[in-house]
Amino acid sequence: MFELIKDLCELSGPVGQEQAVLDRVAELWQGMGLAVARSKIGNLTAEVGGRGPRIALVAHADELTYLVRAIHPDGFLWLAGGQAWTRTASVRSTYPAGLRVRVLGRHATVPGVIATTTGHLATLALPELNELTWRDFWVDTGLSAAELAAAGVTPGTRVIWDAPTERFGAHVVSKALDDRALLAVATEVARRVPAAELGCTLTLAATVQEEIGLVGASALGARADYDAAIVLEIGLAGDVPNVSDDLMPLRLGRGPVLVHKDSMVHYDHRLTAALETAAAEAGIALQHAVFGSFGSDGAALMKADIPAALVGFPTRYTHTPYETAHLGDIEALTTWLTEFVRRADRLLA
């Protein structure tokens, strides 16, 4: 699984510009003999086959992004947040300073680093930071404004983290585990379960623009007529310093996660119970969770009258270029879902 996760996570696929990811996933699915289709806004679906209730496994293709908001006369790039943004940024968002990025110009991808005034000069010239604003950091590419223009860099150009996918012991560390690792899981489920063994009529779906408001899932729900959808996402691991178990009890290495509610929706109780039964029958240890400040494509699907459940694996440091998960949890999630799609007709009867 690691090599497939690495393959997908290291691609450039910011919100609204997911084409490289969708092309690679389409290649994988077509290589498995699946019929693949794309919607007008880019959602990718593959019909796996089978019989029984129509079930979709859904994961999103996009990753978090910045956008260039303006270009300094000396070539520095001022940034805007790819989600909602205001004059200030959270002081807890200082971690991007010093990180390498890819500036996805129309004609060329330009390497850069997120920079801020540091060290001796900061001590000499600037007051201590009491708040962080979008003027306190920028991207330095080493290029002039004219050279950036030649590369097709303008306001609106996406800027994403440039981070490798690596193994740290039993852990995988990467940008875009949210949600590329789950596209890998969905792909592997279809690879491991032949259509003749499915207890459902299975569809795989890769959605676009989840991070900006469940855009792709809303479009998918408007067109599809699934009996149920299982949304695959990262989870929120609390096994780090300064986070107590009573706030977030999930831990890496203790199994995949069944989410009952997040900040946007209560997940379908019947479908959630069926997934729990499938795990028990397969001897897979689960962790249960209720999430705050978190949403998924499942909310859009539920609003489209498609019962949805949310599953995933615990993840440390979410929405960073060093998201961290346990490969054993990812493998257990894959096994859990293979067992569910084999038995879905009985579990949902």
Helices and strands as residue ranges (DSSP letters): H 2-9, H 19-31, E 35-38, E 44-50, E 54-60, E 66-71, E 77-81, E 88-89, G 91-93, E 100-104, E 109-115, H 119-125, E 132-133, E 138-140, H 145-150, E 158-161, E 166-168, E 171-174, H 177-192, G 195-197, E 201-207, H 215-223, E 228-236, E 257-261, H 269-282, E 287-290, H 297-303, E 308-315, E 323-326, H 327-347
